[in-house]
Amino acid sequence: MAPKITLTRATGTWVVRAGGAVLGESKSALELSEGDHPSVIYFPRSDIATAFLDASAHKSHCPHKGTASYYSIVTKSKTIENAVWSYEAPLEALAKIAGHLAFYTSEDVTVERV
């Protein structure tokens, strides 16, 4: 059985930071909830400083969303490998996440509502 997936507009202003720098801030982020997994915030690409992102050869496939492309974050002190993903051509049911970026959170990357 497929997990229930919901996609809504994320309320408030969301910010993503990496290596101590703000990579982006958005009032137009989307929140995707999938089954028992923690919700994921998808930022419009236009709200992210993409100069800090380096395209990766890594890909993954989700039967519910499609194929994800990955990016590494390049900071002053290090590169955070495959920390960002995007569904460039998501399946029709989640077409709204096209053109958005999501971030794996860690000690180096934070996503929070401000």
Rosetta blueprint (number, residue, H / E / L):
1 M L
2 A L
3 P L
4 K L
5 I E
6 T E
7 L E
8 T E
9 R E
10 A L
11 T L
12 G L
13 T L
14 W E
15 V E
16 V E
17 R E
18 A E
19 G L
20 G L
21 A E
22 V E
23 L E
24 G E
25 E E
26 S E
27 K L
28 S L
29 A L
30 L E
31 E E
32 L E
33 S E
34 E E
35 G L
36 D L
37 H L
38 P L
39 S L
40 V E
41 I E
42 Y E
43 F E
44 P E
45 R H
46 S H
47 D H
48 I E
49 A L
50 T H
51 A H
52 F H
53 L E
54 D E
55 A E
56 S E
57 A E
58 H E
59 K E
60 S E
61 H E
62 C E
63 P L
64 H L
65 K L
66 G E
67 T E
68 A E
69 S E
70 Y E
71 Y E
72 S E
73 I E
74 V E
75 T L
76 K L
77 S L
78 K L
79 T E
80 I E
81 E E
82 N E
83 A E
84 V E
85 W E
86 S E
87 Y L
88 E L
89 A L
90 P L
91 L L
92 E H
93 A H
94 L H
95 A H
96 K H
97 I H
98 A L
99 G L
100 H E
101 L E
102 A E
103 F E
104 Y L
105 T L
106 S L
107 E L
108 D L
109 V E
110 T E
111 V E
112 E E
113 R E
114 V L
